[in-house]
């Protein structure tokens, strides 16, 4: 019987494969792109190694179409966007192609034929008062100071998950009375935003008593890593929702952390903010640094219920 060709490396796991791939194919890419590629590959190969039957080890023959499909589906369930999942697939595809052409460790690219369907463009989520009440109540009842701070940045500051996960402690300026942060990891569209007291207080409490890893450059840390990842934030939000009663669950079951950002935009508009002000605060800016109004308009679309209320004010 002919055994599959498996290239031996001096140490187990995916690290040697990824390191050699980096030196072979990523050497001419900019630092930000290399960092993104390596992060995606490490998360993916770690996940593959944890699949049943893999013995917590990574080998190229583990990379099958089924594995890639299930991984991309798991990202979708965690709330990752179509664009992110498309990028993940592209990175995996290029890595596998290198394994085929340079290492002869695969015979077929497992990403071939896998499609990521674009989601139907729906109106951004506006939370109803009961949904806001349930989420805020669950956070208030929880003793997790880190969780309270995470929620505050999403609900009271409209931050993206990437903004929060990559927020550095040196960019966090929080005191007992004032607070502002320097955020904008996505697309490196950084901005300085002042925080409402509802966002500042949880951050201040977390910094004072939340038990973060003081050696980490990142604001949010975890027990396993010096940085709480985007996946970790989605995991925390799912855990928060699981604390709901059955009646509460029916209201919030399909909400994602990103819905907090959309809802913030709507509440800001209701409070009288202009589209330009909302665009700046959320980081909706063009390459020239001007407000990307069209993106903000999509975030703040009016609802049928809002128009129905305005109909009552019409006069003949």
N, C-alpha and C positions, 0 to 999 in steps of 0.2 A: 504494500500500500504506500502510495506517495504522500508524504506529509507536506502540509502547506509550508511555504518558505517563510520563516520568521527570523528577522534579523536580531541577533543577540546584542544587548547593550550591557555595559558593566553595572548598571543600577536599574531597579525595577521602576515601573510607573511610566507616565507619559513625559516626564521632564526631559529626558535625553532626546526624545523625538522632537519635542517642541523647540528645544534649544538649537538642535541642528537645523531645523526648519527655519528658525529665526536667522541664523547665520547664513543660510543658503538663499533665502527668498525675501527676507524683510530688511536686509542690510541697507538698502537705499531709500526706504520709506522714512517719513518724518517720525519723531519720537511719539507724538500723540497717536498716530496710526498704529505703530508697533505696540504701544501699550494696550490699545483696544483689541488688536488681534490676539495678543498673548492672554489677555484677560478672558476673552471668549473661548479660546482653545483650552485654557486651564479649567474653566468652569465646565466645559463640555466633557473633556476627558476624565475629570474627577467624577462627573455624573455617570459616565460609561463604566468606570471601574466599580462603581457601587451597584451595578445591575446584577441580579441573581445569576450565579454561575460563573461570574468573572473573578471571583476570589479576591476582590478589592485590588485587582491589578489591571493595567491597561495594555492591550496588545492590538495592533492594527486589524487583525481578523475580526475583532469585536465590532468594527465599524461597518454595520449593515444598513440597508435602507430602512429596515424596521426601527433600528435604534435611532437613526436620525429623525424619522417621522415622529416617534414618541417624544423625543427631546424637544422638537419644535412645538409639538402639541402642549407639552408641559409649560413651555414659555408662554404660550397663548393663554393657558389657564391662570398663569400668574399675573396676567395683565400686560405683558409686553406688547408693544405696538407692532404693526405689520412691518414698518421700516426696520425696527430692531431685529425682528426674526429673519427678515430678508438678508440683513447684514450678517447675522450669525450663520445662515445657510451658506452665504458666499465665502465666509472665512473657512468653514468646514470643507467646502468644495475645493478650495485652493490647497488646503492642507492635505486632503486626500489625494489630489492630483499629484502632489509632490511625492507622496508615499508610493504612488503607482509608477511614476516616471523615473524618479531618482533612487528609490529604495527597493522597488519591486516587491513591496510588502502587501500590496492590494492588487486585485485583478480588475475591479470595477469600482467606479466612483459611486458611493452610496447615495449621493445627493441627486443623481440623475433621475429625472422624472418626477421629483418632488416639487409640488407647486404650493406657493403661499398665496392664497386668495386674498385680494384686497377686501377689507371690510366695507360694508355699505356705509356711505357717508351719512351718519345720523346726526341729528342736532345734539350738541353737547349736553351732558346731564345737568339738570337743575334739581337739586335736592328739595324735596318738599319739607315743610316744617317738622313733621313727625320723624323723618329720616335724620334731620339735623339733631333733633332732640335725643334720639336713640344713640347716635354716635357720640355726641358730647357726654351723655350720661354714662355710657360704657367707659369712656376715657376717664371721667371724673371718679368713677368707682374703682378703677384700677390703681394699684399702688406703684406701678412701673413708671418711674420718673422719666426714663428714656422714652417710653411710649408716649407719654404726655407731650414731650418736646417734639417728637416726630409728628404727631397729629397736629400740633399747633402750627408747625411750619407749612403743613399742607392746607389746613382749614383756615388759618388766620393770616397766612402770607402767600398762599397760592404757589408754593414752591413745587417744582418737578421732583420726582423721585431721584433723578440724577443730581439735581441741585443739592439735595439733602445728603445723599450717600457720599458725595465728593466734597462736601463742605469742610474746609480745614479750620482748625482751632485758631490759627493766626488770622483768619478772615471773619472771625466771630467776635463781635464787640458787644458784650452783654454786661450791664451793670444793674444795680438794684432799682434804678429809675428810668434808664434809657437803654436802647439797644438797636443795633443795626448789623447787617451781615453783607458780605461780598459773595454773591452767588452767580452761577451761570455756566456750569460745566458743559452742558450740551452746546456743541458748536462754538465753545469758548466765547459765548456772548455774555460776558460778565457784567454785573451791575451791582450797585450799592443800594440796598433797600432798608428803610427804617421799619421797625416792627411795632405793631400794636402791642399794648400791654398784655393782651391775651396770648400773644406769641412770645413776648419777652419773658414773662414770669416763668412759664414752664422750662424755657431754656436756662434761665438763671438757676432755678432749682436743680435741674439736671447737672449743671456744671458744679454746683456746690455740693450736692449730695447723691448724684446719680451713679457713682462708682465707675466712671469711664476710665479707660486705660490712659494714664497721664503721659505715657511714653509715645503715644500715637499722635501723628500730625493731624489726624482727622477728628472732627467733633464727635461723631457717633462711632462707637466701637462695639465689638461683640466679645463674647467669651472665647471664641475660636480664632478671631482675626482682629488685627489692629484697625480694620475698617469695616463698618456695617455696610454690606453690599446692597445694591438695588433689589436683588432677590430677597435679601434679608428683610428689607422694609416691607415688601409685598407679603412675606411670610408673617411678619408681625401683624399686619393689618388683617390678614385672614384669621389669625389667632384672636385678635380683638373681637371680630364679628362672631366667633364661635362662643363667646361668653354671653351672647344674647339669648333671651328667652325665645320660645317658639313664635310668639306674636311679634317680637322685635325682629327676629330673623327674617320673617316674611317681608319686612320693610327694607332690609339692608342686604339681603343675600347676594344680590348681583352688583353691589356697589364696589368700585375699585378705588385705590388710593388716588388715582389720577382724577377721579370725579370730584375730589375735594378742591382741586385746582380750578376746574370748570365752575364749580359752585361759588368759589371765591370771586371769580370774575363777574358773575351775575350779581353777587351781593355788592361788589364795588360799584357797578353801574347803578344799582338801585340807590346807593348812597350818594350818587351825583358825580362820580368820576367820569371824566371824558374818556373817549376811546384811546386817545394818545397817552393818557395817564395810566390806564389799565395795561396798554401795550408795553410801556416802559417797565412797570412794576413786575409784569409776568416775564419779561425778557423777550417779547415779540419785536425783534428789530431786524432790519435788513442788513446786508453786508456793508452798506454805507453808514450804518448806525442810526438810521431813521426808523420811526415806529412802523411796524408791519401791521397796518390797520386791518387789512383783509383777514389776517389770522385772528386778530382780536375780535373782529366782527363775527367770525365763525364760533368763537368761544362764547359770545354773548347774544346769540340768536334769541329773539323773543319767542315765547311759547303761545300756544293757542289760548291757554287760560288767561295770560296777560292781555292779549288782544280782546278777549271776551269782556274783561273788566273795563277796558277802555271804551268798548262799544256803549256801555251804560252812560258814558259822559257825552255822547254825541247829541247835538242839538240841531233842530231843523230851522 
